Amino acid sequence: MELYQRIKRVANEIAGSETKLAEKIGMGQKTLNSKIRLKKNDDLKAILDRVLMAYPEISREWLYFDEGEMLTPGGSPTVAKPFVTALTREAKAAQEADARVRELEAEVVRLQRELLDSKDKIIALYEQHHGGEQRDTFTPGAGGAPIGTSAARMSRPGIDGECEGA
């Protein structure tokens, strides 16, 4: 691998971009880009020490001579920083989604309680309206209809009259 290719690899995989590498080593972006494009080793050798100072996890032997691994044995994993940043963003988004799910679950519980309270109020109003008359009791079957009665044949108590027999 040529020296300019190693510099580009450092820029992309370690720094995140050529612009970020240029900033980190105290060089103008245009200057670094032109040195990389010209592919002249002499121009690039002048910045190698800056790269190593900015990124000590990079192996000197790899950077200067393309020998061994890119990172020193104690260096960071070869996962590119942009990928780590993306994973961090995804993890944060997942945490936010989990928090939203918990909020929605709490809202469901609140709404279920409200629904039960409303049901109790409706039953109380029904009993007041009918003056304590005996209500038909039934065991719900599928869909909440009385066993032996289709939901289509049921009327709504207090609105359509009494339920038809089971």
N, C-alpha and C positions, 0 to 999 in steps of 0.2 A: 504494500500500500504506500503510495506516495505521501510525502509530508503534507501537501495541501489537503489530501483526502483525510489524513489523521486530524488536521486542524478542523476540517468541516465536521468530522465525526464528533469531536469534542464539542463543537458549537451546537450541534443538533442533539446529541445524547446527554451531554452533561450540563451545558449552559442553557439549553432550551432554544437558542437561535444564534445566528451570527451577530445580530444586534446586541443580544445580552452578553455574549462572549466579549465583544468589543468594549462594552461598558465595564465589564468586570476587570478587564486587563488595562483599562485606562487608555483606550485607543478609539479613534473615530470609526464609526461604522463603515464609511466609504473607504477609509484607508485599509481596514481589514479586508473588506470585500474585494478591493482591487488587488491586494497581495494574494488572496486565495485564487482569484480569477487568473492572475498572471502565472501561477503555478511555478514560481521561481523559488527554489529552496533557500537561496541566500536571503531573499526578502523575508521569508517566513522564519528562518532560524533566529532572527532578531527578537521574535516575540515568544519563543519557546519558554524562556525562563519566567516571563510574565504569566504564561498559562499555568506553569507548574506552581507558581506562588499563589495564584488565584484558586487553583484546584489541586491541592496536595494529594488527593486520592488517585491522581493520574500517575501511572508509572513513567518514570523518566526514560527508561530503556525503550518502552513502547513509543513514546512521543518522539524521541530523537532518532531511534534506530529501527522502529517497527519490530521490536523483539519482545516476546512474552505477551502478557495480557495487558489490556488497556488500563486496568485499575490495579493498584497495589494490593497485596493480600489483605491488608486491614482497611482497604478503601470501601467506598459505598458499593452496593450492588450495581450491576450494569444496567439497571432499569433507568430509562431516560427520565429526567426530571419532569418533562411535560406529561408523561404518563402518570407519574406519582401525583402531580398536581390534579390531573383529571380524576384519578382514583379518589383523591381527597375530596374533590368537589362532589363526586358520586356518593361517597360515604356521608357527606353533610346532607345531600339531598335525600338520602335514605333515612337519615335521622329525622329530618323535617317531615318526611312522609309518615314515619312511624308516629311522630307527635300528632300529626293531623289525624291519623287513624284513631289514636287514643281519644282525641277531642270528639271525633264523630261517634265513637262507641259511647262516650259519656252522654252525648246528645241523644243517642238512641235510647239509652236507659231513662233519661229525663222524659223523652217523649212517650215511652211506654208507661211510665208512672202517670203522666198527664192523661193518657188514653184511659188507663184504669180508673183514675179519678172521674173522668168524664162519664165513663160507663156507670160508675156508682151513682152519679148525679142523675143520669137518665133513668136508671132503675128507680131511684127515689121519686122522681117526678112521675114516672109511670104508676107507681103505687099510690101516690097522692091523687092522681087523676082518676084512677079506678076505685078509689075509696077502700083499698085493702081487699079488693076482690081476690078470690083464689086464682093464681096464675097456673097455667098448664106447665108442668115440669116435664122435661124430657132429657134423654141422654143423647148428647151430640153424636152424630155419626160422621161420616166423611164430609168435610166442608162445613161442619157446624150445624147441618140440618138434622132435625129429629130422625131417629132411625125409622125407616119405612116411609119417609116423606122426602120428596125431592125438593131441592131449594127453590125450584121454579114454582112449586105449588104453595110455598110458604108466603104468608103475608107479613107485613111488619106490624107488630103489636103497637097499638096506640096511634098508628097512622092509617093502616089499611083495615083494621079490625083484628080479631083474634086469629091465631094460627089455625090452619085447617088441621083436622085430626090426623093422627099418625096411623 
